[in-house]
Amino acid sequence: MSEAPPLVEMRDISIEFPGVKALDEVDFRLFQGEVHALMGENGAGKSTLIKALTGVYKIDRGSILVAGQERQFHGTGDAQSAGISTVYQEVNLVTNLSIGENVMLGHEVRGAFGVNWRATHRAATEALAGLGLDHLDTHKPLSTLSIAMQQLVAISRAMAIKAKVLILDEPTSSLDSAEVEGLFRILRSLRDQGVAILFVSHFIDQVYAISDRLTILRNGRYEGEYLTRDLDRHALISKMIGKDFGVLSALGGNRRVESRDYAAEAPLLAAKGVGRRGSIEPTDLDIHRGEVVGFAGLLGSGRTELARLLYGADRAEEGELALHGKRVDIKSPADGLGKRIAFSTENRRDEGIIADLTVRENMILAVQAERGWARPIPRKEQDELVDKYITALNVRPADPNRLIKNLSGGNQQKVLLGRWLATNPELLILDEPTRGIDVGAKAEIQEAVAALAEDGVSVVFISSELEEVVRLSERIIVLKDHQKIGEIVNGRDVTAQQVVDIIAAHGLEAAAESGIIDAEADLHPVEAAHATAPVPPTMEEDS
Amino acid sequence: MRELIRKPFFWGLVAIFALLALNVLKDPTYLALSINPVNGNLVGNVVDILRASAPILMIAVGMALVIATGGIDLSVGSVMAVSGAVSMVFLKDAGQSGSIGVALGAIGLALLVSAVLGAVNGVLVAYVGLQPFISTLIMMLAGRGIAKVITEGQNTSATNDPFRWIANGFVIGLPVVFLFAVAIVIVVALVVRRSALGLMIEAIGINPKASRMAGIRPSGLLLTVYILSAVLAGVAGIMSVGTVMTVDVSRTGYQMELDAILAVVIGGTSLSGGKFSIGGAVVGALLIATLDKTIVFLGISSSATPAFKAIVIIVLCMLQSDRVRSWFVQRRKPPLAKLGTTGVPSKQEKQEVTA
């Protein structure tokens, strides 16, 4: 496989956005007849790289070679004519057109009198047959199909233009495991026909089930290219988060855990089977008074989703929550706030700050919301509150009347932290409070968290930086693939590597259980693919 | 003065003075005020403008709040008609042309019906989740229908002196209707700015998601704002039928929603919601009233009125637009680097749109 020249070669690709280097001299190769996984955390540059390859973004430096020839893409049309086709995360089809029209949209067969619909539908049927979907009636509207089938139609649409390269961006995020299996069967058969497939997914098990080779990006940099079978899950995860095993092992748990008898204590918040379809499997969870509980897991593991259910940002569809032993129903953030729970979002810009309001207004907003508009906070009380947190959290510049959008990210985060502290919460949920902020602000926020716990506030701490979680938390809840897979009581001997171990080990068991992969497929993906490829898909048409 | 120039409604003030100057050019005595020797009231063109501005002030202030939440209320004109119809029919049926109680009853009922219509808007927007444009568009159409049902399709007149006094009376030489309007605007402004209502409306308008996450319950606020807008429109309806004591269901409040939206935009409140300015809406309403009177005074044919209005308003909006301002700045001193990044792409965008 590796002897032939690559079908697509991207060399030294750099793309710069104002103030950010999205890609920094990234190399990428894609061979004919392989499934290549592009790995990295959010913000690592995966989608930027894909957009460079599909002509959405112009590259600032570097070169793209397709079949040995250098190409310049000035738009998606150029990339398509070079044989590169993309299926995006959200299916971008027209649901009220027919299946056939969707497959052939923009490539209709034209005759002397405009579009020859009969020939068009025949061509569509051919394209669908290539994926074993010839049982579909191309005249039926697309909306009669399930999401999974629509995804497959999107793929046949991509293949209808005789694509040599097929890019799939998170194709499995809305599919269940049987549907994923069906999709993989089709991908394997396409691969065997010589199509080069670029696959992006947050689901590590799926990457191991389907891919032959993978490229890892981190912070916009090229981290390495590996044969999937040569790289075990440990190594993959630590390369994605950018810490060597050595470094991971060296970091021990700093938080002293007095031998606390959790069983004897009534928890502040107890969740039983709390879940929401498509975001987090039913989960049990106890949070005690004055305790820092870390949620560890990769992005997309369900850690944010779980936290949102506790606050009421999303509504739990099943399970129950008890606060101080009493059952509570938290339907909205206002409910959560009323129950003295506060939630600082990971999405500071869209769900956190109100950009055009001042620091003062942003800081008092939650307290004011709780009191209602008819009971305004007197100016003097506002000043006291705002001054207190500007000083305590060291917000710079210390000007309450400045618009928050003119502050740096770290200081915006401190203002938001102040907003939540001002509500005097019993449980404070911090989702990625230290992401994207400078080291000084990071340390200040970590200190604030530790001090809060000392004062008896319970804190849920969510972070992509495992060592930060290990350093701050008394207990660590480990999440993966939208479910809780473990719980660690922190101690001196607990390290970030143990967390990685749990995440990695769980993958093997879970994957074997669910049947997405079997041992053979894991070791010899190509052979396994041959064995399964001829079987037609089991997915049912949803009509 | 420098602070005044920076206010978004500065150009609105300039336009008012420009229009007045135009009128003075045509007739040097335009601004002259005289005192009616019989009853001691002020008489003059400016007084007429203030009187005409009262209903526009009402709906403009309501509209400013609705727009600040990121919504729009297209139904204000129709609510004016409904309110006018309710009060006229009530007065006609009650008779008793001198009774203050009857007048108050008419006003109370008219405002109550307006509030109900506003509540329907609010429920559709806040609880059903319809787009404000659609919900209030429906109410705009339905409102005229309701008004017709109330009056049985007839222009309805009534006589009631206290009611008429609201629109046509004078106190200490000034028109009552304008004093009422100013008082209501002040009360609304105080309530909005002294309570946390203004802050929350702005928060919802700027970032609804983040506001929800901060614990604001947007539904109740939206409902309040739509009801307030409709009640203010009801007041405007009473003011406008009171002048002639007749409601013409197809003319009363006709296209007033457009005047209100224009007044708000002239006042510097962005149609995308967020920060709002009640002072700006007041300036906008005064400008529109001045414009209406100027058109009549200059003898511009009534068929050309909308075009003249449009020209004045387009010019104003362009003066307020950041893009146009920066365009002028760039014209004056073209920085080479910036032309490449900001000037050219906007042209390209336009080409793409047309292509």
Interface residues (C-beta under 8 A of the other chain):
Chain A: A313 S332 P333 A334 G336 L337 G338 F343 T345 D350 E351 G352 I353 I354 A355 D356 L357 E361 L365 A366 Q368 A369 E370 R371 G372 W373 A374 R375 P376 I377 R419 T423
Chain B: R194 S195 A196 L197 L199 M200 E202 A203 I206 N207 K209 A210 S211 R212 M213 A214 G215 I216 R217 L221 G274 K275
